[in-house]
Every structure is written in structure tokens, then in C-alpha cells.
């Protein structure tokens, strides 16, 4: 009797285990099937045009298509239809292919409301939300590099088609650096970077240029004893030696290694003290001093 009961208990436990495995595996397969893909399309010397696409319905979104030719080659290779174009700011290497792509694919263009870009169909401002390919996007106004700069944030929520949050930040935040101030002020860029740095640390940062190694060389000059930075620089060199993008990084990583997000870092403060470049200790002045130093690096 006891042996029979043990056998039944064993079989019941085994059945539950098999059922759990099957359920988990099925869910995993379903999530993989439903997940969106994201790939960089290389353009010019160091631009990344980011493409989000659905391999099932063969629809795609591109962010900052500076080159229509590069985008069309990618779309044709993967047999994709272009369903939308997102623009972060007006610089030619980010919008050079927009008009051609819009005309050829009849794709709506999303961009900043006050940007002087004739191709924009859906004007956006801070806090706007929209959905493409069942992926939700939220708009942040991030002036600094230019006055019309926006970023697109895709949070990771229940039912999301991606496993981590995504940030498409154009030329505002780079891995290990930030964009030059062509139109905005240090105060504006500092505020923009602060806004982005407050996103979840697992947010993947998809910037628009492969500037990482150059940025890290400068960062090491300011923070020579930052172990995370030294390790990351070595990893990135290995990636670039093998022609692999260093992007995306994450917000969590940038908080550890990016001098523009580490204004209170003791090594950075000491660096400017020894050069008598830092007169005041407020964050905007520190940011401005780092930005000027980087411009002359």
C-alpha cells in the first residue's frame, strides 16, 4: 500500500514538473516569436540608423535615417516594409534620407513639433505617447545638442514585445559622453541628461554614433582609477577590433563610467581643481567645464 502511494506521489510530482517545463518552454517560445528585433544600419563614417522590426508581419520602423540607400538595402535584405520614421533632431546625417524614404514607402514621419523639418507628419512634444508595431513610445524633449532635439523611450511593461526598456536618444547621450552644444546651453543639456539618467538602470541606450572609444579615452583622463571604466574601455576596444558595435549600453553602465553623469565624482573634481578650471561647485558649471575640456580634447 505504502509503495503504491509513493509511486502515485512520485508520478504526480513528475507530471507537475513536465507540465511546468512544457508551459515554461511554450511561453518562452511564444515570447521569442512575438519579440521585436532591433538592428543598427550603418551609415557614413560612424552613424547608426536604428531599425526596429517584426520578423512575422515584416514591418519596420527606422530612427534617424540619414541615408535612404542604406535603409533600403537593409529593408530589401530582410524583406521588410517601412511603416514609420522617427526623427530626433534636424541635422543632415539624421534626416538626409527622410524625404526619399517617405515618398517611396508612404511612411509617416514622427518628429518634434517645433523642428523646421517639412517631412514631419506627426508633430510631437514632451510627454506625448504613441504606439507602433505594438510597441509604446514616450517622447522626451532633450535640448542641448540642438534646440529641437527629442528622444524616444520605450518602457518595458506587461505584454511588451521587448525584455528591457529602450531609449533612442540621437546625439544627446552617447556611451561615455554626450553631444556637443551646437545650439543649446550647458544648463539645458545638463537638465536633459539628468532626465535620461533617471530612467531605469536596465534601459538600453541606443545613441546615433559610434563614438564610444574616443569618449572613453577622454573619460579615463578624468577618472584614471575608475575600475568600471577601465574594464569597459577594454571590452569596447575588443568589440571594435572585431567591427562589432559598442551600442547599446545601459543607463546603469553610463552612471558608472560617463563623466557627464558623474559630476560629483571625486577624481573629476580633483582634476579641475589642479587645473584651476572649476570656480564654482554647482552641477551646471561642472558640466560646462567637462564639456569644454572634451571639446578641446
N, C-alpha and C positions, 0 to 999 in steps of 0.2 A: 504494500500500500504506500509506504513512505517513498519507495523508489519511483513509483508511478507519479506521485505528487511532485517529486523533484524533477522528474522528466518533463512534466507539464509546465512547471515553473521555468525550467531551462528553455523549453521551446517558446514559451511566451516571451521571455526576455530576448531570445534570438529574433523572434518575429518583430518585436518592437525596434530592435536595433536595425534590422533590414529595412523596416518601414521608414525609420529616421534617415537612413542612408539614402534610400530612394527619394524621399521627399526633399532632402537637402540637395542631392545631386540634380533633381529636376528643377528646383528653384534656381540653383547655380546656372544650369543650362539656360533657363528662361531669362535670367538677368543678363547673361552673356549675349543671348540672342537679341535682347531689347536694348543693350547698351549702345550709346553713340560712340563713334570713333572720332579722334582728333589727330590731325597731322599738320606738320609745317610744310608750306610750299615755299621753296627757296626763291628769292628774287634779288637781283642786283648783287652787291657785294656781301651784304650781311642781313638783309631783310627777311623776316618770317611773315608770310601771309598765312594765318591760321585757318584751317578748314575743318569744320565740324560736319560730320556726315552720318547718314543712316544707311548701312550696307544692305538693308532689306528693301526699303522703298526707293533707295538710290537718290536721295535728296541731300543737298549740301548747303551750308552757309559758309561764307568767307568773311574774314575780318581784315580790313585794310589792304585791299588788293591793289598794290602799286603797279602790278604788271598783269594785264589781261591775258597775255600769251602764256605766262607761267600757270595761271589759274586754269585756262582752257586745256592745257596739256594734262594737268592733274585730273580734271573732270573727265576728260576723254579716256585716260588710262584706267580710271576706276568706274567708268560708265555711270557718272553722276549727273543729275540735273541741278542747276543752281537755283535755289529757292529764295535766297535773300543775301544782301550785302550789308555789313556793319562797318561804320567808319568811326575811328576815334578822334581824328583831327585832320586838318586841311593840307598837310604837307604833301608835295607831289609823290614822294615814294610810298605814300599810303593811299592815295586816291587816283593815281595815274591810270589805272585800268578800269575805274568805276563806270565811266560813261560807255565804254565799249562793251563791257560785260552786261550792263543794264539793257543796252539796245539789243544785244544778241540773245540774251536769255529772258528778257522781260522780268527781271528780278527787282523787287522793291529794295530801296536803299534806306537804311536807318542811320541817322546822324544827329548831331547837336542842332537844336533849334536856331541858334544864333550864328551857326557856321555859314560862311559865304561859299556854299557848295551847291550849285544848281541841281545836281542829280538827286539830292535828298528828297525822298517821298514821305517818310515818316519822321517828322521832327521830334526830338527828344529833349527832356530836361531832367534835372536831378530828381530821383525818386520814381521816375517812370518805370513801369514794368510791362513786359511783353513776352510772348511765348512763340518759339519757333522749333520745329521738329520735336514737339512735346518737351522742350527744354525752356525753363523760365529764366529770364534775364532781368536784372535790375540795373538802372543807369545811375552812375555817379558823375557829377561834374568835378573834374580834377584839373583846374587851370594851373599853369606854371610853365610847362614847356611851350604851350600856346594858350591863348585865352579861350579857344573853342574846344579844348580837349575834354573828352568824356571817356569813361571806362565802362565795360560791361561785366557784370558779376552774375554768375550762375550758381545760386546756392544749391546745396545738396540736401534735399528733403525726402520725406517718404514718397516713394514712387518715382524719384528722379532717375534719369537714364544715364547717370554718371555717378561714380562712387565717392568722389570728393568735390568740393566746391571749385569752380573755375573763375579766374579773373583775367580778362583781356584788357590790358592797361596801356597798350600802344607804347608811347615814349615817355610815360610818366615814371613808372618804376621799372628799373632794369635789375637783373641779378647782380648784386654787388654795387649798384649805382642808381642814378636817376637821370632824367633827361636834362639837357641844357635849358636855360631860361631864355628862350628867344623872344617871348612876349610877356610872360608873367613875371611876378615879383618873388623874391625869396619867401615872403610871408604866404603867398598863395601856394607855392609848391610845397612848403612845409605842411600847410594845412591839408593839401591833397594827399601827401604821403602818410600823414597821421591817420587820415580816414582809411586809407588802404591797409595800413599796418594793424588796424583794429579788427580786421576780418579774421575768421577762424584760422588758426595756425596751419591747418592742413589744406588751406586753399592753394591750389596750383596756380602759379603766376605765369601767364603766357604774354610776355612782352614781345615787341616787334623787331628786335635786333639781337644779333649775336655779338654782344659787347662784353660778355662775361669776363674773359681772361684779362682784358685791358682794365676793366673795373676792379678786378681783384688785385692786380698789380698795385693800383693806387691804394686800395683798402689796406693792403699789407704795409704800405708805407706809413699809414696812420696807426695801424694796430698790429705791430710785428709779433706780438705774443699771443694773439688770438688763435687758440688751437683749432677751433671750428673753421676759422677762415683758412688757415694753413692747409688743413685736410681737404677742404672743399676746393681750394685752388689746385691741389694735386689731382683731385678727381676730375675737375674740369679740363685740365691740361690733357689728361689721358683721353677724355671724350673727344676733344678737338683734334688730337693727334690721329684719331680714328675717324675723323669727319662726322662725328655724332653731335647733335645739338646739345647744349648745356641747359636748354629750356625745355620744360618748365622747371622752375624752382618752386619753393613754397613760401608762404608768409612766415612760417616758423623759422625756416632757414635764414631768410632775409633779416629777421630780427636779430639773429646771431652774428651775421657776417657783413651786413650792409652798413657802411659808416653813416649814410644819410638817415638811417633808422636808429642809430646808436649815438645820439648827440651828447648823452651824459657819460659815454664811455671814458674811463679814466685815461686810457692811452691817447685818445683823441684830444681830450682836454690838455694833457701834458704836452702833446705835440705842438699845439698852437701857443701854449704858454712860452715854450722855449723859443718860438719864432716871433713872439710878441704880436701875434696876429689877432688874438681873441681879446677884445677890450671888454665886452660885456658877456654875461653868462646866460642870457636868455636864449631859448632854443632857436629862434629865427636868426639871431646873429651868428650862432654856432653853425647853423645850416648854411648861411651865406658864406661864411669863411671856408667851409669844406667845399662848397660849390665853386668858389673862386680858385681854390687850390687845385681842384680837379680840372678846371678849365685851362690851367697853366701847366698841367702835368705832362 
